[in-house]
Structures are given as C-alpha cells and as structure tokens.
C-alpha cells in the first residue's frame, strides 16, 4: 500500500471537521462505521473468497453487549468493548464451525440463515428491550473528556477505520495473506502447499467479525440507543453492496464503497422527492440498478476499475517487489543418493467397483528421475493423488524416507517433503509471480494474522521472499517477479509452478504432465532444468505423455495400464517391451499417421 | 472455392489486440494446420471464426461474408468447433451428447439421424460400447472421440479442431490423427490447431504459423515441416518412434 495515500487520508481526516458542515460530519461518521465492517468483507470475501451476508449480526452483538453491560451493570464502555469482542469471537467461532464447511453459494446462503436468526434473538429477549431496544447508553469518556460531540466521535471512528485499513493491507501483504489469497478449498493447490485452509478461513472469519463488533461498539455509544433494525439482513446486504461497489479486492475500495453508498443514498433520499414530488424508498431501487450497472461495466468495483484508468504499469506488472538479502531459510538434508526414498507397496484404490489402481508396487531412489507413463485412464493421476494424500487409498502401504505415510492428508504429506505440481498450472492469477512462489514456502514460516497486522513478521517475510527469489532465479525467471502470474505464457507458468514447489524445500518433486502444451524449445529448456535439479540431488517423479521428453531425461520408467503396473525398467528396456508397445507406444513402423489414412 | 477465408481478421480483448490482421484460407476438402506457441491467439481465432468473439476484418464462408451471422446460424450452415477442453456434457450419457450434436438439424425438423449415428459409431466403435455411460466417466482419449463424434453428428462442412491431441497418450494421439486424416474422404474441410506440430503438418495440405497474433510463416505443409526455424522451435531435430 502506498504510505503517501495513507498520509493524505489522515491529513484530510484531521482537517475534516473544519471543512464539513455538521450534517456531513455525522454522515462521515456513518461512513467510517460502515467502512470498518466492509474492510472485514474485503479480507473475507475479496481475498478469501468467503462471502458473508451476516456481518450486521456481529455489529449487533458488539453494540448490544456494550449497551446492556453499561446500562444494567454500569460497566465502563472500555471494558464492555472487550466483553463484546469476546462474545462476538465466541459467536463467530460457533457460526464459523457450522457454516464455513459449506462451499460455493451454499456458504452465503448459510450466513443468511444465522443473520436472520440473530436479528430475532435481539428482538425477542426481554432484557434487550425486544423490538424497542435499549436507550440511554452512556457516552464514551476518555481521560476525563466526554467524547459526546460529533466531532470527537469523528476522530475516534476514523482512527479506528484507518487502523483497520492498515491492518487489512498489512495482512494481505504477508505470509498469512498469501494463504488467504491462495484460493482455499476451491483449489487442491492450497492444501498441497501446506496451507491449513480450514484454519485460515476460520481466522479471517473471526477477525472480520471482531471488526464488525468494534463498529457496533462505536455505533452504540455514538447513537446512545440500539434496537434490532440496523442489525438485520437488510443492513448486511447493504454492507455487501458497499464492498461490491467499492471493489472487494481493495482495502481503499471498502471506504470508497461505504462513502459512495451512504452519501449517495442520502442525496437520493433528498433529490428524488425534490424532483418527483414522491416520497418513498426509491433510493433503494436506484441503488439496485447501480449495483447491476457496476457488475456489468466495472465488475471489480470502483477503486480497481479507476486504478485501471491510471497510466498502466509496463508489462502487466501487479506489484513492485524489492527483495533484499536475508538470512536463508533452514532446509532439509538431502538423502544419500541411491537410497530408497519412496516405497509403494501393493497400492490399491477402488472407486465403487472400479479399481483405478490395483496392486501397484515400486520404489523411487534418492537422486533419480522416474517417469510414470501409461494410456489415459490408466490410473497415473490417481497414483499421484494417493502418494500425496489427496485421496485415501483402499489398501497398500506407502513409506517415505523410512516413515509411513499411511493415513496422512495432503498437507501432512507435503510437510514431510513431497511437493507436487498440477496438470493445469494452478497459479493464483492476480498475485505476482514472486507472491505465487512465496506461497510455496508457506510451511517454512510461522507468522499468522496478528503478527502480519502489526508487521511483527518482517524479518521472516524477508527470508520467505528471498527464498522465492532464489527459486525463481533457479528456474531462470529472475527478471519477472512483478508480473501477474497469468500474464505469462504457459511455458513460464510451468516454470513458476516448479519454482513454487522448490520453495517448499521438497525431497521428492512430483510433476503432473510438465511438458504438455509446451513447444519444442520450451520442452528442451524444461528438460535441462529437471536434469540440473537431479544433479543437485533432487528426486523427481513425473507423469508425461511426450516420449521424446521422457526417454531422454529419466533414469527409470514405470508403465501402468488399467490400474496395474505392466512394466518397470530403464527407458531403452521400456521402449522395446512388447507389452508397453501394445498398450501405449504403438509400434515404430506405424509411426506416420498418414499410413493409416490412405 | 474456398470453404473458409479471413482477410485482415482482428480480435481484441478490451484495448489490447490479440490478433492483428490475419489472412488464412481453407480450401474445400483441405486440411489446414495452424501451429504456434501458447498465447499466440490460436484459440481466440477459432472463437472469432465461430462467432463467439467479436472480430474486425472479413470472414468468408464459402464466399459469403458472415460478419452478421450469429453462432447458431453458423452451426446450422455447417461450421463446427471442437474446443480445446472438449466441453462435453458430463452429466449426460454418450448417446445424449451425440444426439445434442445434431441439435441444430433437429430444430429444422430433421429428426432422423440414424445414418449419421451409424457413421459415427463406425469411426468410433468405442463410443458404441460406452453409449449409456456418463460422459464424465470417459478416459481422456474417449472424451476426445466423443467430442469429435458429437461434431460429426452435425454433418459439418468446415470442422475447426482446437488441440485435439492435448493430454493424450502416444497411441491415442496417433489414433486421433489417423481419424482426422481419414475425415478427408468425407469432403469436410478442416482447420486444425495443434501443439503437436509434427503430426499436424504431416496430415495437412497447408500450414500457417501464428506467433504473437500474426501469421509469421505459411506454406505447403511439407515445405513448412522442412523449414529450419520451424524445426528448431516446434519440431525438434530427432525423429521419434513415439510420434
């Protein structure tokens, strides 16, 4: 984030109360209160891909907790803030456990469920005043000063909003933030790189509930009155609109979206009756139309769309990384070349009645490149998924570097030193090349959300980025850190994927069709890279259909057909093996397709 | 007569032009291969020819400019695209996928497609074996066969194939190219996009090289296959048993 933008914003806020008429100060307070909630949605929805239609409920929990405690028990609002955070955190933990398992559009629908319920909890509890709510909430005081005036509250609200903004920006630009932006459960890639997606989802869900709770606390003491209405589904949807309008991928978008919505709504409420002579909620209709228009013409929202109008950075750059030197990360000791690294013993996988893998056994030795080949549907990808723990096996044993991998999940297998790439390069399109590769080093760092928000992890972050840079240089992409990963041709995307896998410090690298779709020149470069990796002591297992590529590169080949191993041996043995020729290669004199055609 | 011809074809996404004035011609009954690196704009070009993307310049289909002809109408006139990702209807059976290939004709009241279906089964006996299986359960090679079979159901005049060999085993790659070469007898004109440049040029009459959104080389396929620059970039010097 640009520090300059922040300074300008802070300066504007400082002089704001002298420039704005009192009515607009109050309006600005509402904008600030909403911004704090919408900033949470930027992290949760824009970055984490988890859309919630229930944020107003968390605002309500924060507001009602402080209202009730400060009225009924005369508790200091500063104490009830923390009680409110605790209550909200507990509620978020419970609701998160119930709903975050849902995927796709079921998650937003799930959040609608508890959003509606919590509203009725407020409206039905006697002690909370039912539909009438609670009034005469004490004002805030600090160091003997009353913060009752709109101006004083303006500063308080906007200081909190700016802190929330800085925290969100800090989080997004960190190890934890990369995990948030990794696509979570929508892609097998995140878990395969060691990201605990369930935990990351829960953490950001709680954090953005806490932001909403703080907004509720401020609201209660600013209005000094609460009732259930502003914490219902309608408000939750308004927060959602603000995020969409401003741009859910940008922290500044949250503030712009909140401002646009709240001020725009105010204008429409005055202007429409003035022009039409009708009084009614026409502003809501107009906003509905605006949202549809934005989805059509500026889908990313106002801030990202306006940013596109600025002079474009050259070469599809999405970031400007300055990677300094840092103490290198600790790495694993390479196993002695020639020792058995991976042992697969009578592996079996059944889908219903179909045996996708049927009693396959083979070993991989440290420091060799092995290829797994066979016709489409022979069970090669299933084998990869079994080794990496993506799917559970039906029977058989598998051990790696002397330890059993039986029963381990994708993340645990990865933590033991096996990293894979995917058939279709699964890069995060909007992250820079360097960030994509740094995601690979996820398990080599520790820092979480709090450290990231407070920037306490800069030393570790520097080490992670330096590692990513090192691996990019290793695959020959040292000059393209800042480009958007999806702006590069497929050949380079494959190399980025390999660099990302290398950043995890693997002992065994699994490559799923690394040469598919590459042109000859790129294949030659890829083969050279893999050969170099072998020289450096890396062990590789690859699935590949390009026989030129395979036979000139690998040390040994395992051939599968119909879920069974039909051959194993050196490339020249495999190429002349009659079984393999029949099932897979075809005979040499049938080389030209034209011979069949005429 | 030319089955398909473009003059100065341009396509852009937003402000960026992906194709800058492409001139390509496919003669009636010919197989024309278009090779080039990823991201050169090959798939974009097929999408534009199919009418799925807005384009500038001229596209002629059997001599007639088809600028204002929409996708459904292009299908009805016999232009057919087999997309790179096959795009089968995964939750439908092989039989239903094939029947849908005939949808355009069915709309016009042509409900008898038994003969066409038999022809497809003759080319792809495997599809007959899998007739009542869901398309999503097919292997990679079978999927490509189904995609081709579904295209043939519409009795196309011009068939556009986007990387039919992608992700297939050597034996299956050869089978697919054999089938494509065999289609020549039916009189259909074929525009073939391939990464497997060697095989693509081997079965083609004429070839184009598309790089960075422009045609950089063209010529009779056998001539292109001997061009040193093509050999270095796309073919490789060694002949392999696998291809």
HADDOCK unambig.tbl for C-alpha pairs under 7 A between the chains (distance, minus, plus):
assign (segid A and resid 374 and name CA) (segid B and resid 169 and name CA) 6.98 0.50 0.50
assign (segid A and resid 375 and name CA) (segid B and resid 169 and name CA) 5.15 0.50 0.50
assign (segid A and resid 376 and name CA) (segid B and resid 139 and name CA) 5.79 0.50 0.50
assign (segid A and resid 376 and name CA) (segid B and resid 140 and name CA) 5.37 0.50 0.50
assign (segid A and resid 376 and name CA) (segid B and resid 141 and name CA) 6.35 0.50 0.50
assign (segid A and resid 376 and name CA) (segid B and resid 168 and name CA) 6.31 0.50 0.50
assign (segid A and resid 376 and name CA) (segid B and resid 169 and name CA) 6.00 0.50 0.50
assign (segid A and resid 377 and name CA) (segid B and resid 139 and name CA) 4.94 0.50 0.50
assign (segid A and resid 377 and name CA) (segid B and resid 140 and name CA) 6.73 0.50 0.50
assign (segid A and resid 489 and name CA) (segid B and resid 38 and name CA) 6.20 0.50 0.50
assign (segid A and resid 489 and name CA) (segid B and resid 39 and name CA) 5.98 0.50 0.50
assign (segid A and resid 490 and name CA) (segid B and resid 38 and name CA) 6.19 0.50 0.50
assign (segid A and resid 516 and name CA) (segid B and resid 167 and name CA) 6.40 0.50 0.50
assign (segid A and resid 517 and name CA) (segid B and resid 166 and name CA) 6.84 0.50 0.50
assign (segid A and resid 517 and name CA) (segid B and resid 195 and name CA) 6.18 0.50 0.50
assign (segid A and resid 519 and name CA) (segid B and resid 37 and name CA) 6.18 0.50 0.50
assign (segid A and resid 519 and name CA) (segid B and resid 195 and name CA) 6.50 0.50 0.50
assign (segid A and resid 519 and name CA) (segid B and resid 233 and name CA) 6.98 0.50 0.50
assign (segid A and resid 519 and name CA) (segid B and resid 234 and name CA) 5.53 0.50 0.50
assign (segid A and resid 520 and name CA) (segid B and resid 233 and name CA) 5.67 0.50 0.50
assign (segid A and resid 520 and name CA) (segid B and resid 234 and name CA) 4.74 0.50 0.50
assign (segid A and resid 520 and name CA) (segid B and resid 235 and name CA) 6.01 0.50 0.50
assign (segid A and resid 520 and name CA) (segid B and resid 236 and name CA) 6.11 0.50 0.50
assign (segid A and resid 521 and name CA) (segid B and resid 233 and name CA) 5.17 0.50 0.50
assign (segid A and resid 521 and name CA) (segid B and resid 234 and name CA) 6.71 0.50 0.50
assign (segid A and resid 545 and name CA) (segid B and resid 168 and name CA) 6.80 0.50 0.50
assign (segid A and resid 545 and name CA) (segid B and resid 169 and name CA) 5.32 0.50 0.50
assign (segid A and resid 545 and name CA) (segid B and resid 170 and name CA) 6.46 0.50 0.50
assign (segid A and resid 547 and name CA) (segid B and resid 242 and name CA) 5.88 0.50 0.50
assign (segid A and resid 548 and name CA) (segid B and resid 240 and name CA) 6.41 0.50 0.50
assign (segid A and resid 584 and name CA) (segid B and resid 169 and name CA) 6.84 0.50 0.50
assign (segid A and resid 584 and name CA) (segid B and resid 170 and name CA) 6.53 0.50 0.50
assign (segid A and resid 584 and name CA) (segid B and resid 171 and name CA) 5.40 0.50 0.50
assign (segid A and resid 585 and name CA) (segid B and resid 170 and name CA) 5.72 0.50 0.50
assign (segid A and resid 585 and name CA) (segid B and resid 171 and name CA) 5.41 0.50 0.50
assign (segid A and resid 585 and name CA) (segid B and resid 242 and name CA) 6.11 0.50 0.50
assign (segid A and resid 586 and name CA) (segid B and resid 171 and name CA) 5.49 0.50 0.50
assign (segid A and resid 588 and name CA) (segid B and resid 241 and name CA) 5.24 0.50 0.50
assign (segid A and resid 591 and name CA) (segid B and resid 241 and name CA) 6.25 0.50 0.50
assign (segid A and resid 591 and name CA) (segid B and resid 243 and name CA) 6.25 0.50 0.50
assign (segid A and resid 593 and name CA) (segid B and resid 174 and name CA) 5.97 0.50 0.50
assign (segid A and resid 593 and name CA) (segid B and resid 177 and name CA) 6.14 0.50 0.50
assign (segid A and resid 593 and name CA) (segid B and resid 178 and name CA) 5.11 0.50 0.50
assign (segid A and resid 594 and name CA) (segid B and resid 178 and name CA) 6.71 0.50 0.50
assign (segid A and resid 594 and name CA) (segid B and resid 181 and name CA) 6.95 0.50 0.50
assign (segid A and resid 594 and name CA) (segid B and resid 203 and name CA) 6.31 0.50 0.50
assign (segid A and resid 596 and name CA) (segid B and resid 178 and name CA) 5.96 0.50 0.50
assign (segid A and resid 597 and name CA) (segid B and resid 178 and name CA) 5.63 0.50 0.50
assign (segid A and resid 597 and name CA) (segid B and resid 181 and name CA) 5.49 0.50 0.50
assign (segid A and resid 597 and name CA) (segid B and resid 182 and name CA) 5.01 0.50 0.50
